[in-house]
Amino acid sequence: MKNLFYYYFILLGCLFFFNSCETDIPEVTATSGQSLNAKSTAQKKRVLLVGIDGLQFERIASLNTPNLDKLHISKAYTGGIQGYNSHQTTSSGPGWTTILTGVWKDKHGVPNNDAGTYKSRVKSIYRLIKENKNDASIASIATWSPIHQFLENDMSLVNYKSKGGNDSNATNLGVNQIKNNDHDLIFIHLDHVDVVGHSLGFSTGYDNAIKTADTQLGQLMNAIEEREAITNEDWLIVVTTDHGRSPIGGYSHGGDSESEKTIFIGMNKEGNQEFKTKATNIPNTNYNGLYGYPAQTSIVPTVLRHLGIEIRNEWQLSSPPLIGEDGPRKVMVTNSVGNEISWVSSSTGNAEIYRDNLLIATVPANQERYTDTNAPNGRINYTIRINNSIGSVNVQNCLAINAVLDWYDAANNRTYFFRGDNKYVRYSKVENTSDPGYPVAITNNNWPGLGNYKDKISAAFKTNYDKGYFFLSDGRYLRYNMVDDKVDAGYPKPVNFVTWPGLGLYGKKIIGAVNWHTNKAMFFLSDGRYIRYDLVKDKADAGYPVEINNSTWPGMEHYKTKITAVADWDTRYMFFFLNDNTFIKYDKSLDRAVQGYPEPINNTTWPGLLDR
């Protein structure tokens, strides 16, 4: 409910300090905080973090921005690393959540701007400060309200918060908080630059919006300068943006162009080598080496270090701080599927290697490579610790999808994935994500009659009715009743000329099956061939098996012996899952693989599918 006292206070403050106040009143909440302290013997560390939404980095150098020009500014990147687990869209939801959590979407779980559906599943900078600094005070002012919704789990810890309104209001409120309260962290989000960008693209109006934001930044910086003159405080000022803009006109963002992935980080401190120098010796040099610059995930550890908060391994922050001693720079995997980790370091000390928070090795920091020869299957987090800071990365060690069963129900919105680690995942087609609580071990309790054969599942498909079929690696099969939710009595049975006419010689070679849309089933074999099966006549068509090539399955020839599972998705599409944890989308109506595949299976393409 709106609090008239605070609105009255804000209006008086605006009139007193600026002799003007915008009419758009944001929603403000404040709890008991700290009031302004005079100079003391111990210097207090404080942080102002300003986010200017949708500001294209290149425009800073082209315009008169005297306040941004006072800062040390580095090009940086957003969107994670394309093709890897960290990849995320260059949209505001994942962008601001990353800036305020220090991790990418594969950890915080916010994939888009739908604040009503998603909220961060990791600790934000607000909680990290509150849990590790006694009597800390925090202010968060966001003109784009969803920022607070994405961080809903931690917003009760914030002493002063305001959402909505406009940039002028946010600036006035921010100046007031700087001058009259003792906050350890003040976050202020300005939205108008992005709003104008969506409306006018790269234009005079967009440039004027940037100049206005620079003026508002100057008001905040002046307030800090005035405060530092009367208090013994050391303020770190960080300015950043959440994403760039489309190179075509600048109207939009969300894609993977270099322009959209390019952001900036500005500081009033000189910064360390991670901030000042571009790393070139890295495994991924795409986007003209953009990944050699700082990532937006470095902002949280930078704030923590300035506030004197020790960075813990279990937080699994993605990047090191941009001030103080250099930590493990550019922690990456050397390929999209694997267990070799790389980093950049000139330290003469050691690097500690942690797998899922457990120390597994200590190596010289300047070795800059480590291969985990005992890595388990599935998704793993590796954390590298050097000089009391960390860099972390999620790795997908190869975990096969052995079979996929499209479930029988009225909504037709569930699919089950059976994995090589004897676990299964229930997947929502509507939400395009794994259901909460999965993966789960396959047992005779959750799959009656199937549990005894969990390590032999090699393919599955659904008929046009309520029956599903599981094919086993030993040449047998099971018929599953989806209404009764159990294996039918009398199974397993052998795949032979009686049970599956035309498949009898190939029972042990079946590695994928799918119900084609013309009453045909397609069986894919481990030797790169396939068999077309007539479900009406209940027998294989004459002339099969046939080799998988670019005539029979356009786009699949190169991958014919890599197939581990096939999923029938809807009336138009099916998916091939490959043995290197990549997948191919296949258009049944056009009868060809969709261009641009294979792509990696990760938490962007198949959220939760390969979680452990």
C-alpha distance (Angstrom), angle and dihedral (degrees) to the residues before:
residue distance angle dihedral
M1 . . .
K2 3.76 . .
N3 3.80 113.2 .
L4 3.81 111.7 -141.0
F5 3.79 93.4 -163.4
Y6 3.78 93.1 60.1
Y7 3.79 92.6 44.1
Y8 3.80 88.8 52.5
F9 3.80 90.3 48.5
I10 3.79 91.9 49.0
L11 3.79 93.0 49.2
L12 3.79 91.7 50.2
G13 3.79 90.2 47.5
C14 3.78 92.2 50.9
L15 3.78 92.2 48.9
F16 3.78 92.6 46.7
F17 3.77 97.4 48.7
F18 3.77 103.5 30.4
N19 3.80 107.5 13.3
S20 3.81 86.7 -132.0
C21 3.79 138.2 69.8
E22 3.82 132.4 -174.1
T23 3.78 117.2 -116.7
D24 3.85 94.9 -130.6
I25 3.80 103.6 95.9
P26 3.81 115.5 -157.6
E27 3.77 125.3 -147.2
V28 3.82 106.1 -95.0
T29 3.78 130.2 -168.3
A30 3.79 125.4 178.7
T31 3.77 133.5 178.0
S32 3.75 130.3 -170.7
G33 3.79 107.8 -58.7
Q34 3.77 139.1 160.6
S35 3.78 124.0 -71.8
L36 3.78 126.2 -138.1
N37 3.80 115.3 -67.2
A38 3.77 125.0 -152.9
K39 3.80 121.0 -130.5
S40 3.80 113.8 -52.6
T41 3.79 132.5 -176.0
A42 3.83 94.8 -107.4
Q43 3.79 115.1 66.7
K44 3.78 112.0 -125.7
K45 3.80 120.5 -140.7
R46 3.79 116.8 -139.5
V47 3.80 136.3 169.8
L48 3.79 135.9 -145.6
L49 3.81 112.9 -166.3
V50 3.81 114.6 -171.5
G51 3.78 121.6 -172.1
I52 3.81 118.9 -163.8
D53 3.78 105.7 -167.0
G54 3.81 119.5 -129.4
L55 3.81 97.8 -5.5
Q56 3.81 110.7 159.8
F57 3.81 109.1 -132.7
E58 3.80 95.3 -139.3
R59 3.82 92.7 58.4
I60 3.83 91.8 65.5
A61 3.81 91.9 69.6
S62 3.81 91.8 44.1
L63 3.80 98.1 52.6
N64 3.78 138.9 58.4
T65 3.81 100.3 -99.6
P66 3.82 104.6 153.9
N67 3.79 95.5 173.4
L68 3.78 97.0 48.5
D69 3.81 85.8 46.1
K70 3.79 89.8 62.4
L71 3.80 89.4 65.3
H72 3.78 132.6 77.1
I73 3.81 102.5 -112.7
S74 3.79 130.0 -164.8
K75 3.75 130.4 -175.2
A76 3.82 109.3 -114.5
Y77 3.78 139.5 173.3
T78 3.77 140.9 -118.3
G79 3.80 132.6 -173.0
G80 3.81 96.5 62.6
I81 3.79 118.7 -111.3
Q82 3.77 113.7 -41.1
G83 3.79 114.4 -119.6
Y84 3.80 93.3 20.9
N85 3.79 134.3 90.7
S86 3.80 91.8 -95.5
H87 3.81 94.1 60.8
Q88 3.80 115.5 121.9
T89 3.78 136.8 162.5
T90 3.80 119.0 -87.8
S91 3.81 91.4 -117.2
S92 3.78 129.7 126.6
G93 3.82 97.0 -110.6
P94 3.80 97.6 59.3
G95 3.81 91.3 31.2
W96 3.79 98.4 57.5
T97 3.79 91.6 38.2
T98 3.81 88.8 55.0
I99 3.82 92.1 47.2
L100 3.81 90.7 52.4
T101 3.83 98.2 40.8
G102 3.81 104.0 35.8
V103 3.82 94.1 -130.4
W104 3.78 137.4 89.5
K105 3.78 128.1 -109.2
D106 3.83 93.4 -89.2
K107 3.81 85.5 71.2
H108 3.82 106.3 27.4
G109 3.83 93.9 41.4
V110 3.84 100.5 -143.1
P111 3.84 105.8 131.2
N112 3.81 102.3 169.9
N113 3.81 144.9 -5.0
D114 3.81 96.5 -71.1
A115 3.79 99.3 118.6
G116 3.78 91.6 171.4
T117 3.80 90.9 63.8
Y118 3.80 107.1 33.0
K119 3.78 136.0 46.9
S120 3.76 130.0 170.2
R121 3.80 115.7 -82.8
V122 3.81 93.8 -161.1
K123 3.79 133.3 64.8
S124 3.78 116.4 -82.4
I125 3.79 125.6 -140.8
Y126 3.81 86.5 -96.9
R127 3.80 93.4 62.1
L128 3.80 94.1 39.4
I129 3.80 89.4 56.3
K130 3.80 95.9 43.0
E131 3.80 94.7 48.4
N132 3.79 93.9 48.0
K133 3.80 107.1 34.7
N134 3.76 120.8 58.6
D135 3.80 116.2 -126.9
A136 3.79 93.0 0.0
S137 3.79 116.9 168.8
I138 3.80 125.1 -152.6
A139 3.80 135.6 -170.5
S140 3.79 123.3 -165.4
I141 3.81 121.1 -173.4
A142 3.81 116.0 -180.0
T143 3.78 123.6 174.6
W144 3.82 87.3 -170.6
S145 3.81 99.8 64.3
P146 3.84 98.2 -158.4
I147 3.81 89.6 73.4
H148 3.79 88.5 73.0
Q149 3.79 91.6 43.0
F150 3.80 92.0 55.3
L151 3.82 87.9 52.5
E152 3.80 93.1 42.2
N153 3.81 93.6 130.5
D154 3.81 91.1 62.6
M155 3.80 104.2 32.7
S156 3.82 93.1 93.7
L157 3.81 86.6 68.0
V158 3.82 92.8 59.8
N159 3.81 113.9 99.7
Y160 3.80 97.1 -156.3
K161 3.78 123.3 21.2
S162 3.76 135.1 169.8
K163 3.77 128.9 177.4
G164 3.76 131.9 -175.8
G165 3.78 126.0 13.0
N166 3.78 119.5 98.2
D167 3.78 138.5 -69.3
S168 3.80 94.4 -92.4
N169 3.80 90.6 54.3
A170 3.80 91.3 45.7
T171 3.80 90.9 51.6
N172 3.80 93.2 48.7
L173 3.78 91.4 48.2
G174 3.80 90.5 47.4
V175 3.80 93.3 51.3
N176 3.78 89.5 48.9
Q177 3.81 92.0 51.9
I178 3.82 91.8 47.6
K179 3.79 93.1 50.6
N180 3.78 101.0 40.2
N181 3.80 109.0 29.4
D182 3.80 138.4 53.3
H183 3.79 102.7 -126.5
D184 3.79 119.9 165.7
L185 3.82 90.3 -155.1
I186 3.78 129.6 22.3
F187 3.80 117.1 -174.5
I188 3.79 117.7 -168.8
H189 3.80 123.7 -177.6
L190 3.81 121.6 -160.8
D191 3.80 115.6 -164.6
H192 3.80 109.3 176.6
V193 3.82 97.5 90.3
D194 3.80 90.6 60.2
V195 3.81 92.5 44.5
V196 3.81 91.1 54.4
G197 3.79 91.0 44.3
H198 3.79 91.5 56.9
S199 3.79 90.7 48.4
L200 3.81 103.3 39.1
G201 3.81 105.6 12.9
F202 3.79 117.7 -152.6
S203 3.78 99.6 -7.9
T204 3.78 145.5 121.6
G205 3.80 88.0 -84.0
Y206 3.81 90.8 54.3
D207 3.81 91.3 48.9
N208 3.81 90.8 49.2
A209 3.81 89.9 51.3
I210 3.82 89.2 54.3
K211 3.81 90.8 50.3
T212 3.81 90.0 50.7
A213 3.81 90.8 50.3
D214 3.81 88.8 50.0
T215 3.81 89.7 53.6
Q216 3.80 90.4 50.2
L217 3.80 89.8 48.9
G218 3.80 87.0 53.2
Q219 3.80 90.7 55.8
L220 3.80 89.8 54.4
M221 3.80 93.4 45.5
N222 3.82 91.5 48.5
A223 3.79 90.2 52.0
I224 3.80 89.7 54.1
E225 3.80 91.8 47.2
E226 3.79 90.0 52.4
R227 3.80 90.9 47.5
E228 3.79 94.0 49.2
A229 3.82 88.7 53.7
I230 3.82 91.1 63.7
T231 3.83 101.5 30.7
N232 3.79 134.2 53.3
E233 3.81 94.4 -118.6
D234 3.79 137.1 135.2
W235 3.79 111.8 -149.7
L236 3.77 123.6 -162.3
I237 3.80 110.4 -155.4
V238 3.80 116.7 -160.4
V239 3.81 122.8 -178.5
T240 3.79 123.2 -174.9
T241 3.79 145.8 145.5
D242 3.78 132.0 -129.7
H243 3.82 100.4 -130.9
G244 3.77 145.8 -12.7
R245 3.78 126.1 -119.7
S246 3.77 139.0 -103.8
P247 3.81 111.7 -79.5
I248 3.82 88.6 -133.9
G249 3.79 104.5 77.5
G250 3.80 96.5 -35.9
Y251 3.79 93.4 -110.4
S252 3.78 98.7 123.3
H253 3.79 145.1 27.5
G254 3.78 139.0 -175.7
G255 3.79 97.5 98.9
D256 3.78 133.4 101.0
S257 3.79 102.5 -106.7
E258 3.79 117.0 132.2
S259 3.80 89.0 -115.4
E260 3.80 92.9 55.4
K261 3.80 92.9 45.3
T262 3.81 94.2 49.4
I263 3.81 116.4 94.7
F264 3.81 134.3 149.7
I265 3.79 140.1 -125.0
G266 3.79 119.9 -152.6
M267 3.81 126.2 -170.4
N268 3.79 137.8 176.8
K269 3.83 86.8 -136.4
E270 3.78 123.3 77.8
G271 3.79 93.4 -123.9
N272 3.80 132.7 -152.0
Q273 3.80 130.7 -81.9
E274 3.79 92.5 -76.9
F275 3.79 87.6 61.2
K276 3.82 100.0 36.3
T277 3.80 104.6 39.7
K278 3.78 133.7 51.6
A279 3.80 113.1 -127.8
T280 3.80 112.8 -133.0
N281 3.81 103.0 174.4
I282 3.80 95.6 78.8
P283 3.82 131.1 122.1
N284 3.81 94.8 -121.9
T285 3.80 116.8 53.7
N286 3.81 97.7 163.5
Y287 3.80 121.8 137.0
N288 3.82 91.0 38.1
G289 3.77 91.0 -58.9
L290 3.82 95.3 -52.1
Y291 3.82 91.4 150.0
G292 3.80 88.3 64.5
Y293 3.81 88.9 72.2
P294 3.83 124.6 75.5
A295 3.79 119.0 -72.0
Q296 3.79 123.2 -132.0
T297 3.82 85.4 -117.2
S298 3.84 87.9 75.3
I299 3.80 93.1 71.0
V300 3.82 97.4 77.9
P301 3.83 95.5 50.4
T302 3.81 89.3 45.2
V303 3.80 90.7 55.7
L304 3.81 91.6 45.6
R305 3.80 93.2 50.4
H306 3.80 93.1 49.8
L307 3.80 89.9 51.1
G308 3.80 90.7 51.0
I309 3.80 95.6 -113.3
E310 3.81 114.3 147.5
I311 3.79 112.5 -124.9
R312 3.81 111.8 -124.6
N313 3.79 127.1 -147.1
E314 3.79 94.1 -132.0
W315 3.81 91.4 63.4
Q316 3.82 87.3 68.3
L317 3.80 92.4 -153.6
S318 3.77 110.8 -171.8
S319 3.80 101.2 -134.3
P320 3.82 141.7 27.4
P321 3.83 126.2 -109.1
L322 3.79 121.3 -83.7
I323 3.83 93.0 -136.4
G324 3.79 132.3 57.0
E325 3.79 123.9 16.5
D326 3.77 115.7 -1.4
G327 3.77 114.2 -105.5
P328 3.80 127.9 -165.5
R329 3.79 103.1 -41.1
K330 3.82 123.6 -151.8
V331 3.80 99.3 2.0
M332 3.81 103.8 -164.5
V333 3.76 142.5 150.0
T334 3.78 113.2 -109.9
N335 3.81 92.5 -131.9
S336 3.78 135.9 14.2
V337 3.81 93.0 -103.3
G338 3.77 119.0 34.4
N339 3.76 148.5 66.6
E340 3.81 104.2 -102.1
I341 3.79 111.8 113.6
S342 3.79 125.0 -163.6
W343 3.79 133.8 -168.7
V344 3.80 139.7 165.4
S345 3.80 121.1 -115.7
S346 3.80 139.2 151.2
S347 3.79 92.3 -171.8
T348 3.81 118.4 128.8
G349 3.78 89.9 -149.5
N350 3.78 132.2 79.1
A351 3.78 134.7 -75.5
E352 3.78 118.2 -139.4
I353 3.80 114.7 -146.6
Y354 3.80 118.3 -150.6
R355 3.79 126.5 -171.6
D356 3.80 110.9 -159.8
N357 3.83 89.3 -20.1
L358 3.84 95.0 -50.3
L359 3.81 118.8 114.4
I360 3.81 108.8 -119.4
A361 3.82 103.3 163.9
T362 3.80 146.4 2.7
V363 3.80 116.6 -149.6
P364 3.82 136.8 164.4
A365 3.79 107.9 -76.1
N366 3.80 92.3 -131.8
Q367 3.82 90.1 57.7
E368 3.82 85.3 84.0
R369 3.81 94.0 -170.3
Y370 3.76 136.2 74.6
T371 3.81 130.7 175.2
D372 3.79 118.3 -159.7
T373 3.79 102.9 -145.8
N374 3.81 92.7 -178.5
A375 3.78 98.0 49.3
P376 3.81 114.7 145.9
N377 3.78 121.9 -132.0
G378 3.75 119.8 -88.7
R379 3.78 135.6 35.0
I380 3.80 115.2 -19.3
N381 3.80 132.7 -178.6
Y382 3.80 116.8 -140.5
T383 3.80 119.3 -166.0
I384 3.81 122.7 -167.8
R385 3.82 116.6 -159.1
I386 3.82 121.4 -161.4
N387 3.82 127.2 156.9
N388 3.81 94.0 -4.2
S389 3.77 93.8 -57.0
I390 3.76 132.8 95.2
G391 3.76 145.3 -148.6
S392 3.79 121.6 -163.1
V393 3.77 138.0 -169.1
N394 3.79 135.5 -176.9
V395 3.79 113.2 -128.8
Q396 3.76 127.6 -163.3
N397 3.79 106.0 -143.4
C398 3.77 106.1 -162.9
L399 3.80 112.1 -79.5
A400 3.78 115.2 170.7
I401 3.78 124.6 -131.8
N402 3.80 99.2 -139.9
A403 3.79 101.5 -177.6
V404 3.80 143.3 -5.1
L405 3.79 125.8 -151.0
D406 3.79 120.5 -165.5
W407 3.81 103.5 -145.2
Y408 3.79 125.2 -127.5
D409 3.80 113.6 -121.5
A410 3.77 138.2 119.8
A411 3.79 94.5 -100.0
N412 3.82 94.5 44.8
N413 3.79 90.0 -151.1
R414 3.81 102.6 125.2
T415 3.77 130.3 83.0
Y416 3.79 128.1 176.4
F417 3.79 122.9 -143.2
F418 3.80 119.5 -159.4
R419 3.79 114.6 -156.5
G420 3.78 137.2 -157.7
D421 3.81 92.2 -110.6
N422 3.85 90.8 65.2
K423 3.80 92.4 -104.5
Y424 3.77 130.7 116.0
V425 3.79 135.6 -150.0
R426 3.78 126.9 -148.0
Y427 3.79 106.6 -143.6
S428 3.81 128.5 -162.4
K429 3.78 113.5 -139.8
V430 3.79 90.6 -167.0
E431 3.81 95.9 53.1
N432 3.81 93.0 30.8
T433 3.77 92.2 -135.9
S434 3.77 141.2 95.5
D435 3.77 113.4 -90.5
P436 3.83 116.3 -106.8
G437 3.80 115.8 -86.6
Y438 3.80 97.2 32.5
P439 3.02 145.4 160.1
V440 3.83 98.1 59.3
A441 3.80 128.8 179.2
I442 3.82 114.1 -101.5
T443 3.81 109.2 -114.0
N444 3.78 138.9 157.9
N445 3.80 87.8 -103.6
N446 3.80 96.7 61.7
W447 3.84 95.4 27.7
P448 3.83 105.7 28.1
G449 3.77 110.1 -149.0
L450 3.82 94.4 7.0
G451 3.79 100.0 75.5
N452 3.81 94.5 81.6
Y453 3.82 90.2 58.3
K454 3.81 100.0 41.6
D455 3.81 93.1 118.8
K456 3.81 92.5 51.4
I457 3.83 101.6 51.8
S458 3.82 108.8 125.4
A459 3.83 105.1 157.8
A460 3.80 142.2 0.1
F461 3.78 139.4 -175.9
K462 3.80 140.7 168.8
T463 3.79 124.4 -121.7
N464 3.80 122.2 -140.9
Y465 3.79 89.8 -86.9
D466 3.80 133.9 45.0
K467 3.79 97.7 -63.5
G468 3.76 127.2 104.9
Y469 3.79 125.4 -169.2
F470 3.79 127.1 -148.1
F471 3.80 118.3 -163.2
L472 3.79 117.9 -154.6
S473 3.79 129.7 -146.6
D474 3.82 91.1 -120.5
G475 3.82 92.6 63.5
R476 3.80 98.6 -96.9
Y477 3.80 131.4 110.8
L478 3.81 140.3 -153.9
R479 3.79 128.9 -144.7
Y480 3.79 112.5 -142.0
N481 3.83 122.4 -156.6
M482 3.79 106.5 -144.7
V483 3.79 93.8 -168.6
D484 3.80 94.5 53.2
D485 3.83 90.0 32.4
K486 3.80 96.3 -134.6
V487 3.78 143.1 90.4
D488 3.80 111.8 -84.1
A489 3.78 117.1 -109.2
G490 3.80 117.6 -90.5
Y491 3.80 96.9 35.2
P492 3.00 145.8 161.9
K493 3.79 99.0 58.5
P494 3.80 129.4 174.7
V495 3.79 120.9 -96.8
N496 3.81 100.9 -119.5
F497 3.81 143.3 138.5
V498 3.82 91.2 -77.2
T499 3.82 101.6 45.6
W500 3.83 96.3 36.7
P501 3.82 110.0 13.8
G502 3.79 108.7 -146.6
L503 3.81 95.2 16.6
G504 3.79 97.8 74.4
L505 3.79 96.5 102.6
Y506 3.78 94.2 46.6
G507 3.82 106.3 47.2
K508 3.82 93.7 116.2
K509 3.81 92.6 46.5
I510 3.83 99.1 56.2
I511 3.81 108.3 115.9
G512 3.80 100.5 157.2
A513 3.79 140.7 20.1
V514 3.78 134.8 -178.1
N515 3.79 137.7 177.8
W516 3.81 105.0 -120.1
H517 3.80 115.8 -148.9
T518 3.84 95.9 -110.4
N519 3.83 99.1 64.7
K520 3.76 88.7 -86.9
A521 3.78 127.8 122.7
M522 3.78 120.0 -151.7
F523 3.81 119.0 -147.6
F524 3.80 117.0 -163.5
L525 3.78 119.6 -153.9
S526 3.79 131.3 -149.4
D527 3.82 91.5 -120.1
G528 3.83 93.6 64.0
R529 3.80 98.1 -96.5
Y530 3.80 132.8 109.1
I531 3.80 138.9 -152.7
R532 3.79 125.7 -143.5
Y533 3.79 111.3 -143.5
D534 3.81 125.2 -162.4
L535 3.82 107.3 -136.8
V536 3.83 92.2 -167.7
K537 3.82 96.0 50.7
D538 3.82 90.5 34.0
K539 3.78 95.8 -134.5
A540 3.79 140.9 91.1
D541 3.79 116.2 -89.9
A542 3.78 116.7 -107.1
G543 3.80 118.3 -91.8
Y544 3.79 97.6 33.9
P545 3.01 145.7 165.9
V546 3.81 96.9 59.1
E547 3.79 128.4 -178.4
I548 3.80 118.1 -100.0
N549 3.80 105.9 -121.1
N550 3.76 139.7 140.5
S551 3.80 90.9 -80.9
T552 3.81 98.1 50.8
W553 3.84 96.1 32.8
P554 3.81 108.3 14.3
G555 3.79 111.0 -142.8
M556 3.82 95.1 14.1
E557 3.81 104.1 84.3
H558 3.79 95.6 94.9
Y559 3.82 91.5 50.4
K560 3.81 101.4 41.9
T561 3.82 95.4 113.4
K562 3.82 94.2 39.7
I563 3.82 96.8 64.9
T564 3.82 114.8 118.5
A565 3.82 101.0 164.9
V566 3.80 142.3 0.3
A567 3.80 126.2 -147.2
D568 3.80 126.0 -158.3
W569 3.80 102.2 -147.9
D570 3.79 110.3 171.9
T571 3.79 141.0 -35.2
R572 3.79 91.6 -64.7
Y573 3.80 111.0 29.4
M574 3.77 140.6 49.4
F575 3.80 130.4 175.6
F576 3.78 133.4 -135.1
F577 3.81 115.8 -152.9
L578 3.80 115.9 -154.0
N579 3.80 134.0 -152.9
D580 3.82 94.1 -108.8
N581 3.83 94.0 59.9
T582 3.77 94.1 -98.9
F583 3.80 128.1 117.9
I584 3.79 141.0 -154.3
K585 3.79 125.6 -142.6
Y586 3.78 112.0 -141.3
D587 3.81 124.6 -160.0
K588 3.80 108.3 -142.2
S589 3.81 94.2 -170.5
L590 3.82 92.3 54.4
D591 3.81 92.1 32.3
R592 3.79 96.0 -134.9
A593 3.80 142.1 94.5
V594 3.80 114.4 -88.3
Q595 3.79 112.2 -107.6
G596 3.81 117.3 -102.4
Y597 3.79 98.1 39.3
P598 2.99 149.4 158.3
E599 3.79 97.8 64.0
P600 3.81 127.7 175.5
I601 3.78 121.4 -94.9
N602 3.79 103.6 -119.9
N603 3.78 141.3 133.4
T604 3.78 91.4 -75.8
T605 3.79 98.2 51.4
W606 3.84 99.5 30.0
P607 3.82 108.3 11.6
G608 3.79 112.4 -146.7
L609 3.79 95.9 -6.2
L610 3.81 95.5 120.8
D611 3.79 99.1 30.8
R612 3.77 115.7 129.8
